[in-house]
Amino acid sequence: MKHMIINSPAVTAMIVAALLSLFSCKKDSKGTEPAITITGFSVDTAWIGKIITINGNGFSATAADNSVRIGSTVVKEVVEASNTSLTIKIPAGATSGKVFVKVNGVEKASAKDLIIVNQLVWHKLLGGNNTDYAVSAEPTADGGCLVAGFSKSTDGDVTGNHGNYDYWVVKLNADRTIAWQKTFGGSGDDFIYKMIPLADGGCVLAGYSLSTNGDVTGNHGNADIWIVKLNAAGAIVWQKTLGGSNIDMASSVIATSDGYVVSGYTVSNDGDVTGNHGDYDFWVVKLNESGTIIWQKTFGGTGSDYANSIIATSDGGYLVGGRTSSTDGDVTGNHGSVDCWLVKLNATGNAEWKKTYGGTDRESIESMLPTSDGGTIIAGYTNSLNGDVTGNHGNTDCWVAKLNSSGAIVWQKTLGGKSDEQALSIAPAQNGGFAIAGFTSSTDGDVTAFHGSNDSWVVRLNTNGAIVWQKAVGGSQVDDSYAIAASGNSFIVAGMSKSTNGDISGGHGDADFWVYKILD
């Protein structure tokens, strides 16, 4: 056979180009630098379940075409993908190491390690051999925190009990050792429901007292609201009882430029209380800086009306939220059984508008958070499947809703599983959105890694109410959280625990104060 001689320059150029292309492909397959580059991560430190972004170039915009691993642990969830970023969820079992991205058979490693830490930074149990419940916790400027609740213990970490349940306040140092602890009360039961920190390092405590002695003076009869102001060392500056001859309880308190506003509920219609509508009413009391009443207002109907939360509004007024079973008096539009009830007040305590929210079953507002656009996030619980409520997972769900400045619902979300959940507190997140804390007894739906009985449940949501992350914290016994507070890129959570395993160690007996720090 004769060899064919090609004299055409065009054909020769095509053959040369093809050969160069072939050699180039072979060179890539032997390990030349691929087009993929990893320039960094959205965070330097992450934890299992956290969603982070890998930044770089040469990624596939189709999520499934990117293979990602952290060390030897394969990332199963590439949430979003573009040519310059990959959003991933840190998988179970991941440890600190380099991040690898493979596209079309070519893999590239990050220059630095991604550090994997425990999301639960620390936890602390406080108490004695009896019952101790923490209902508030706030970070302090020295890196520690103030924890407040009620205690019936007379040993362990608790000294000075006055008899039965006392207010109990504990100041923790940055290393979680006790700086000081104080009990307040008398020989009756004294239950605290809210603590707020003050700029001078002190705090104000709000709850109720059945005592007529010890630290308590001026009781009007039965249970009275009891407000106590402490200095930075935990000494009483002043204390006031508020109420009438029946039951009066405080659930929340906020500081104002000229004093404080207390919200709660009352059955009284004498003493400090006027205008009761029947049974329990919302009761809102404005105090000056010394605890003297400036004004007081009752709101409600002939059913039971409980105010659980109060926040200041940008116009100098207040929003008071809770629940109602009334269908008359100040209450209109009840959907059935018990509804969330929200009352907007002006600066002098007069109602500007009132709204009910819910379905035909039970709802309650437990905590509220103002938003930058003049609206409000309400957090609580629902048993309903209709009306304003959609998406119930079964039994009681956490219920979170965004309201505009007029109280209209912008969006609402139910969170939970087939068993019971309640959102009892809400706090803003450093980078936008917010977190709720409460409890869960579910093992499905939105809940993962449940430990048994009741777990503390923290759910981080974005500004649209979508879940960013959620975590069940606890052991095999009952563990609840009643308060959450922002602390930089973390949250401090307070509640009670009866567990001695799982996430929990160091119990004193029965139920203990429980406080922990969790990363966002």
C-alpha positions as CSV (number, residue, x, y, z in Angstrom):
1,M,0.0,0.0,0.0
2,K,1.3,3.5,-0.9
3,H,1.4,6.1,1.8
4,M,-0.8,9.1,1.1
5,I,1.0,12.4,1.1
6,I,-1.0,15.5,2.3
7,N,0.1,18.8,0.9
8,S,-2.9,20.9,1.9
9,P,-1.9,23.5,4.6
10,A,-5.5,23.6,5.9
11,V,-5.7,19.9,6.4
12,T,-2.2,19.9,8.1
13,A,-3.4,22.6,10.5
14,M,-6.4,20.6,11.5
15,I,-4.3,17.5,12.2
16,V,-1.8,19.6,14.3
17,A,-4.7,21.1,16.3
18,A,-6.2,17.7,16.9
19,L,-2.9,16.3,18.1
20,L,-2.3,19.3,20.4
21,S,-5.8,18.8,21.9
22,L,-5.1,15.1,22.5
23,F,-1.8,15.8,24.2
24,S,-3.4,18.5,26.3
25,C,-6.1,16.1,27.5
26,K,-3.5,13.5,28.3
27,K,-1.5,16.1,30.3
28,D,-4.6,17.1,32.4
29,S,-5.3,13.5,33.2
30,K,-1.7,13.1,34.4
31,G,-2.3,15.9,37.1
32,T,-1.8,19.4,35.7
33,E,-3.5,22.0,37.8
34,P,-7.3,21.8,37.2
35,A,-9.6,24.8,36.8
36,I,-11.1,24.3,40.2
37,T,-9.9,26.7,43.0
38,I,-11.2,27.0,46.6
39,T,-10.7,30.5,47.9
40,G,-12.3,30.1,51.3
41,F,-15.4,29.4,53.4
42,S,-18.2,31.6,54.7
43,V,-17.1,30.7,58.2
44,D,-13.8,29.4,59.6
45,T,-15.5,27.3,62.3
46,A,-18.6,25.1,61.8
47,W,-20.4,22.3,63.5
48,I,-22.4,19.3,62.4
49,G,-25.7,20.3,60.8
50,K,-24.5,23.9,60.0
51,I,-25.0,25.2,56.5
52,I,-21.9,26.9,55.1
53,T,-20.7,28.2,51.7
54,I,-17.5,27.1,49.9
55,N,-16.2,29.9,47.7
56,G,-14.0,29.5,44.6
57,N,-14.1,28.8,40.9
58,G,-14.7,26.0,38.5
59,F,-17.6,24.4,40.4
60,S,-20.6,22.9,38.5
61,A,-23.8,24.9,38.7
62,T,-25.6,21.5,39.0
63,A,-25.4,20.5,42.6
64,A,-25.3,16.8,41.9
65,D,-22.2,17.2,39.7
66,N,-20.0,18.4,42.6
67,S,-18.6,15.8,45.0
68,V,-17.5,17.3,48.3
69,R,-15.8,15.8,51.3
70,I,-14.4,17.2,54.6
71,G,-11.3,15.0,55.2
72,S,-12.6,11.6,54.5
73,T,-16.2,12.4,55.4
74,V,-18.5,12.7,52.4
75,V,-20.9,15.7,52.3
76,K,-24.3,14.3,51.3
77,E,-26.1,17.6,51.0
78,V,-25.0,20.2,48.5
79,V,-27.9,22.6,49.1
80,E,-27.1,25.2,46.4
81,A,-24.5,25.4,43.6
82,S,-23.0,27.9,41.2
83,N,-19.7,28.1,39.3
84,T,-18.3,30.2,42.1
85,S,-19.9,28.8,45.3
86,L,-21.2,25.6,46.9
87,T,-23.6,25.7,49.9
88,I,-23.3,22.5,51.9
89,K,-24.6,21.0,55.2
90,I,-21.9,19.7,57.5
91,P,-22.5,15.9,57.7
92,A,-22.5,13.8,60.8
93,G,-19.1,12.4,61.7
94,A,-17.2,15.3,60.2
95,T,-14.0,16.4,61.9
96,S,-11.6,19.3,61.2
97,G,-9.8,19.0,58.0
98,K,-9.3,20.1,54.4
99,V,-12.3,20.5,52.1
100,F,-12.2,18.6,48.8
101,V,-14.3,19.4,45.7
102,K,-14.4,17.1,42.7
103,V,-15.9,18.0,39.4
104,N,-15.7,15.9,36.2
105,G,-13.1,13.6,37.9
106,V,-10.8,16.4,38.9
107,E,-10.5,17.1,42.6
108,K,-9.1,20.1,44.4
109,A,-8.3,20.6,48.1
110,S,-8.7,23.8,50.2
111,A,-5.5,25.5,51.3
112,K,-6.7,25.7,54.9
113,D,-8.7,23.4,57.2
114,L,-12.3,23.9,58.1
115,I,-12.5,23.7,61.9
116,I,-15.4,21.5,63.2
117,V,-16.5,22.2,66.8
118,N,-19.3,21.1,69.1
119,Q,-22.3,23.4,68.7
120,L,-23.1,23.0,72.4
121,V,-20.2,25.1,73.8
122,W,-20.9,24.5,77.5
123,H,-23.7,23.7,79.9
124,K,-24.1,24.1,83.6
125,L,-26.4,22.6,86.2
126,L,-27.1,24.5,89.4
127,G,-29.2,23.6,92.4
128,G,-29.7,21.3,95.3
129,N,-31.6,18.2,96.2
130,N,-35.1,19.7,95.6
131,T,-36.7,21.5,92.6
132,D,-34.8,24.4,90.9
133,Y,-36.1,26.0,87.6
134,A,-34.3,28.6,85.6
135,V,-36.6,30.9,83.7
136,S,-34.3,33.7,82.6
137,A,-30.6,34.0,81.6
138,E,-28.7,37.1,80.3
139,P,-25.1,37.5,79.3
140,T,-23.0,40.0,81.3
141,A,-20.2,42.3,80.1
142,D,-17.5,40.3,81.9
143,G,-18.2,37.2,79.8
144,G,-20.4,35.5,82.4
145,C,-24.1,35.5,82.8
146,L,-27.0,36.1,85.2
147,V,-29.4,33.2,85.7
148,A,-32.7,33.6,87.5
149,G,-35.5,31.3,88.5
150,F,-37.1,29.7,91.5
151,S,-35.7,27.1,94.0
152,K,-37.0,24.9,96.8
153,S,-33.6,23.6,97.7
154,T,-31.7,24.2,100.9
155,D,-28.3,22.7,100.0
156,G,-25.9,22.2,97.2
157,D,-25.5,25.5,95.4
158,V,-28.4,27.1,97.3
159,T,-28.1,28.9,100.6
160,G,-30.5,31.1,102.5
161,N,-33.9,29.6,101.5
162,H,-36.7,31.4,103.3
163,G,-39.2,28.5,103.1
164,N,-40.9,26.8,100.2
165,Y,-40.1,28.2,96.8
166,D,-37.9,31.3,96.6
167,Y,-36.7,33.6,93.8
168,W,-33.1,32.4,93.1
169,V,-30.5,34.5,91.2
170,V,-27.0,33.2,90.3
171,K,-24.2,35.2,88.8
172,L,-21.8,33.0,86.8
173,N,-18.2,34.1,85.9
174,A,-16.8,33.6,82.4
175,D,-15.5,30.2,83.5
176,R,-19.0,29.3,84.8
177,T,-18.0,29.3,88.4
178,I,-20.5,30.9,90.8
179,A,-19.6,34.5,91.6
180,W,-22.5,34.9,93.9
181,Q,-26.0,33.4,94.5
182,K,-29.0,34.9,96.3
183,T,-32.4,33.7,97.4
184,F,-35.3,36.1,97.9
185,G,-38.7,35.6,99.5
186,G,-40.6,34.7,102.6
187,S,-42.1,31.6,104.1
188,G,-44.8,31.3,101.4
189,D,-44.1,30.4,97.7
190,D,-42.3,33.0,95.6
191,F,-42.1,32.3,91.9
192,I,-40.1,34.4,89.4
193,Y,-41.0,34.4,85.7
194,K,-38.8,37.1,84.2
195,M,-35.5,38.8,84.8
196,I,-34.2,41.8,82.8
197,P,-30.6,43.1,83.1
198,L,-29.9,46.8,83.8
199,A,-27.1,49.0,82.4
200,D,-25.5,49.3,85.9
201,G,-25.0,45.5,86.2
202,G,-28.1,45.0,88.3
203,C,-31.4,43.5,87.3
204,V,-35.1,43.6,87.9
205,L,-37.1,40.4,88.8
206,A,-40.8,39.9,88.2
207,G,-43.1,37.1,89.3
208,Y,-45.5,36.6,92.2
209,S,-45.4,36.0,96.0
210,L,-47.6,34.4,98.5
211,S,-45.4,35.5,101.3
212,T,-46.1,38.2,104.0
213,N,-42.7,38.1,105.6
214,G,-39.0,37.8,105.0
215,D,-38.0,40.0,102.0
216,V,-41.7,40.6,101.1
217,T,-43.7,43.5,102.5
218,G,-47.1,44.9,101.6
219,N,-48.9,41.8,100.3
220,H,-52.5,42.7,99.5
221,G,-53.9,39.1,99.9
222,N,-53.5,35.8,98.1
223,A,-50.8,36.0,95.4
224,D,-49.4,39.4,94.6
225,I,-47.1,40.5,91.7
226,W,-43.6,40.9,93.3
227,I,-41.1,43.2,91.7
228,V,-37.5,43.2,93.0
229,K,-34.7,45.5,91.9
230,L,-31.1,44.2,92.6
231,N,-27.8,46.0,92.3
232,A,-24.7,44.4,90.6
233,A,-23.8,42.5,93.8
234,G,-27.2,41.0,94.1
235,A,-28.5,43.1,97.0
236,I,-32.1,44.3,97.1
237,V,-32.4,48.0,96.1
238,W,-36.2,48.0,96.5
239,Q,-39.1,45.5,96.3
240,K,-42.8,46.1,95.6
241,T,-45.9,44.0,95.8
242,L,-48.7,44.9,93.4
243,G,-52.3,43.6,93.4
244,G,-55.5,43.2,95.2
245,S,-57.2,40.6,97.4
246,N,-57.3,37.9,94.8
247,I,-54.6,36.4,92.5
248,D,-52.2,38.7,90.7
249,M,-49.1,37.5,88.8
250,A,-46.4,39.1,86.7
251,S,-45.1,37.3,83.6
252,S,-42.9,39.9,82.0
253,V,-41.2,43.3,82.6
254,I,-39.4,45.8,80.4
255,A,-37.3,48.8,81.3
256,T,-38.2,52.3,80.0
257,S,-36.4,55.6,80.0
258,D,-38.3,56.6,83.2
259,G,-39.0,53.3,84.9
260,Y,-40.6,49.9,84.1
261,V,-43.7,48.4,82.6
262,V,-45.0,45.1,84.0
263,S,-47.4,42.7,82.3
264,G,-49.3,39.8,83.8
265,Y,-52.8,38.9,84.9
266,T,-55.2,39.5,87.7
267,V,-58.4,38.2,89.2
268,S,-58.5,41.1,91.6
269,N,-60.8,44.2,91.4
270,D,-59.5,46.1,94.4
271,G,-56.3,47.4,95.9
272,D,-54.1,48.4,93.0
273,V,-56.4,46.9,90.4
274,T,-59.4,48.6,88.8
275,G,-61.7,47.6,85.9
276,N,-61.5,43.8,86.0
277,H,-63.8,42.3,83.4
278,G,-64.3,39.0,85.1
279,D,-62.0,36.0,85.9
280,Y,-58.4,36.6,84.8
281,D,-57.6,39.8,82.9
282,F,-54.5,41.1,81.2
283,W,-52.9,43.5,83.7
284,V,-50.4,46.1,82.7
285,V,-48.7,48.4,85.2
286,K,-46.4,51.3,84.6
287,L,-43.9,52.0,87.4
288,N,-41.4,54.8,88.0
289,E,-37.8,54.2,88.7
290,S,-38.6,53.5,92.4
291,G,-41.4,51.1,91.7
292,T,-44.3,53.4,92.4
293,I,-47.3,52.9,90.2
294,I,-47.8,55.6,87.5
295,W,-50.8,53.9,85.8
296,Q,-52.4,50.5,85.6
297,K,-54.8,49.0,83.0
298,T,-56.9,45.8,82.8
299,F,-58.0,44.3,79.5
300,G,-60.2,41.3,78.8
301,G,-63.6,39.7,78.9
302,T,-65.6,37.4,81.0
303,G,-63.3,34.4,80.1
304,S,-59.7,34.0,81.1
305,D,-57.1,36.4,79.6
306,Y,-53.4,35.9,80.4
307,A,-50.7,38.4,79.3
308,N,-47.4,36.5,78.9
309,S,-45.1,39.0,77.1
310,I,-44.7,42.8,76.6
311,I,-42.4,44.7,74.3
312,A,-41.9,48.4,73.5
313,T,-42.8,49.8,70.1
314,S,-41.0,52.5,68.1
315,D,-43.8,55.0,68.7
316,G,-43.4,55.0,72.5
317,G,-46.2,52.5,73.1
318,Y,-46.3,48.8,73.9
319,L,-47.5,45.5,72.6
320,V,-48.9,43.0,75.1
321,G,-49.4,39.4,74.0
322,G,-50.9,36.3,75.6
323,R,-54.0,34.2,75.2
324,T,-57.7,34.6,75.7
325,S,-60.8,32.4,76.1
326,S,-63.1,35.5,76.1
327,T,-65.6,36.4,73.4
328,D,-66.8,39.7,74.9
329,G,-65.6,42.8,76.6
330,D,-62.3,43.9,74.9
331,V,-62.1,40.7,72.9
332,T,-63.5,40.3,69.5
333,G,-63.0,37.7,66.7
334,N,-62.1,34.7,68.9
335,H,-61.7,31.7,66.6
336,G,-62.8,29.2,69.2
337,S,-61.5,27.8,72.5
338,V,-58.4,29.8,73.4
339,D,-56.8,32.3,70.9
340,C,-53.6,34.3,70.9
341,W,-54.5,37.8,71.9
342,L,-52.4,40.9,71.1
343,V,-53.2,44.4,72.5
344,K,-51.4,47.6,71.2
345,L,-51.1,50.3,73.8
346,N,-50.0,53.9,73.5
347,A,-47.5,55.5,75.9
348,T,-50.2,56.0,78.6
349,G,-51.6,52.5,78.4
350,N,-54.7,53.1,76.4
351,A,-55.6,50.5,73.8
352,E,-55.1,51.5,70.1
353,W,-56.1,48.1,68.7
354,K,-56.6,44.5,69.6
355,K,-56.2,41.3,67.5
356,T,-57.0,37.6,68.0
357,Y,-55.1,34.9,66.1
358,G,-55.6,31.2,65.9
359,G,-58.0,28.4,64.9
360,T,-60.7,26.4,66.6
361,D,-58.4,24.8,69.2
362,R,-55.8,26.4,71.6
363,E,-53.2,29.0,70.9
364,S,-51.0,31.2,73.0
365,I,-48.4,34.0,72.5
366,E,-45.5,33.2,74.9
367,S,-42.8,35.6,73.7
368,M,-42.4,38.5,71.2
369,L,-39.6,40.2,69.2
370,P,-39.8,43.6,67.5
371,T,-38.5,43.8,63.9
372,S,-36.7,46.6,62.1
373,D,-39.7,47.3,59.8
374,G,-42.0,48.1,62.7
375,G,-43.5,44.7,62.8
376,T,-43.4,41.9,65.4
377,I,-42.5,38.2,65.6
378,I,-44.8,36.3,67.9
379,A,-43.9,32.9,69.2
380,G,-45.9,30.4,71.2
381,Y,-47.9,27.3,70.4
382,T,-51.0,26.0,68.6
383,N,-53.2,22.9,68.6
384,S,-55.3,24.1,65.6
385,L,-55.5,22.9,62.0
386,N,-57.5,25.8,60.6
387,G,-58.2,29.5,60.8
388,D,-54.9,31.4,60.8
389,V,-53.0,28.1,61.3
390,T,-51.7,25.9,58.6
391,G,-49.3,22.9,58.5
392,N,-49.8,21.5,62.0
393,H,-47.7,18.4,62.5
394,G,-49.9,16.8,65.2
395,N,-50.9,17.6,68.7
396,T,-49.2,20.9,69.9
397,D,-46.8,22.7,67.6
398,C,-44.6,25.7,68.0
399,W,-46.3,28.6,66.2
400,V,-44.3,31.5,64.9
401,A,-45.9,34.4,63.0
402,K,-44.6,37.7,61.5
403,L,-47.0,40.6,61.9
404,N,-46.9,44.0,60.3
405,S,-47.2,47.3,62.3
406,S,-51.0,47.0,62.2
407,G,-51.0,43.5,63.6
408,A,-51.9,41.7,60.3
409,I,-50.2,38.4,59.7
410,V,-47.4,38.5,57.0
411,W,-46.5,34.8,57.4
412,Q,-46.9,32.0,59.9
413,K,-45.1,28.8,60.5
414,T,-45.8,25.7,62.6
415,L,-42.8,23.8,63.8
416,G,-42.6,20.3,65.3
417,G,-43.5,16.7,65.0
418,K,-46.3,14.3,65.9
419,S,-46.0,14.9,69.6
420,D,-45.9,18.2,71.6
421,E,-43.8,21.3,71.1
422,Q,-44.0,24.8,72.6
423,A,-42.0,27.9,71.8
424,L,-41.5,29.8,75.1
425,S,-38.9,32.4,74.3
426,I,-37.4,34.2,71.3
427,A,-34.2,36.1,70.7
428,P,-32.6,38.0,67.7
429,A,-29.7,36.4,65.8
430,Q,-26.5,38.4,65.2
431,N,-26.7,38.0,61.4
432,G,-30.4,38.4,61.0
433,G,-33.3,36.2,61.7
434,F,-34.0,34.8,65.2
435,A,-34.1,31.7,67.4
436,I,-36.9,30.2,69.5
437,A,-36.4,28.0,72.5
438,G,-38.9,25.7,74.2
439,F,-39.3,22.0,74.3
440,T,-40.2,19.0,72.2
441,S,-41.3,15.4,72.8
442,S,-41.3,14.5,69.1
443,T,-39.0,12.2,67.2
444,D,-40.1,13.1,63.7
445,G,-41.1,16.1,61.5
446,D,-38.8,19.0,62.1
447,V,-37.2,17.3,65.1
448,T,-34.0,15.2,64.8
449,A,-31.7,13.6,67.4
450,F,-34.3,13.5,70.2
451,H,-32.9,12.1,73.5
452,G,-36.1,11.0,75.3
453,S,-39.1,12.2,77.3
454,N,-38.9,16.1,76.8
455,D,-35.9,17.8,75.2
456,S,-35.0,21.4,75.2
457,W,-35.5,22.5,71.5
458,V,-33.8,25.4,69.9
459,V,-34.9,26.4,66.3
460,R,-33.0,29.0,64.3
461,L,-35.1,30.7,61.7
462,N,-34.4,33.2,58.9
463,T,-36.3,36.4,58.4
464,N,-38.9,34.5,56.4
465,G,-39.5,31.9,59.0
466,A,-37.6,29.1,57.2
467,I,-35.5,26.7,59.5
468,V,-31.8,27.4,59.3
469,W,-31.0,24.8,61.9
470,Q,-32.7,23.1,64.9
471,K,-31.2,21.2,67.8
472,A,-32.8,19.0,70.5
473,V,-30.7,19.1,73.6
474,G,-31.0,16.9,76.7
475,G,-31.0,13.4,78.1
476,S,-33.4,10.6,78.7
477,Q,-35.5,12.5,81.3
478,V,-37.4,15.8,81.2
479,D,-35.4,18.7,80.0
480,D,-37.1,22.0,79.1
481,S,-35.9,25.5,78.1
482,Y,-37.9,28.6,79.1
483,A,-35.6,31.4,78.0
484,I,-33.1,32.3,75.2
485,A,-30.9,35.3,74.9
486,A,-28.5,36.5,72.2
487,S,-24.8,36.5,73.0
488,G,-22.7,37.5,70.0
489,N,-22.7,34.6,67.5
490,S,-24.2,32.3,70.1
491,F,-27.3,32.0,72.3
492,I,-27.6,31.4,76.0
493,V,-30.5,29.1,76.9
494,A,-32.0,28.6,80.4
495,G,-34.4,26.0,81.7
496,M,-34.6,22.9,83.9
497,S,-33.2,19.4,83.6
498,K,-33.9,16.1,85.3
499,S,-31.4,14.1,83.2
500,T,-28.0,12.7,84.1
501,N,-27.0,11.5,80.6
502,G,-26.9,12.5,77.0
503,D,-25.9,16.1,76.8
504,I,-26.2,16.6,80.5
505,S,-23.9,15.8,83.5
506,G,-23.5,17.1,87.0
507,G,-27.0,17.0,88.4
508,H,-27.8,17.8,92.0
509,G,-31.1,15.9,92.4
510,D,-34.6,16.3,91.2
511,A,-34.9,19.2,88.7
512,D,-31.9,21.6,88.4
513,F,-31.3,25.0,87.0
514,W,-29.9,24.4,83.5
515,V,-28.1,26.9,81.4
516,Y,-26.1,26.3,78.2
517,K,-24.5,28.1,75.4
518,I,-25.1,27.1,71.8
519,L,-23.4,28.4,68.6
520,D,-25.3,29.9,65.8
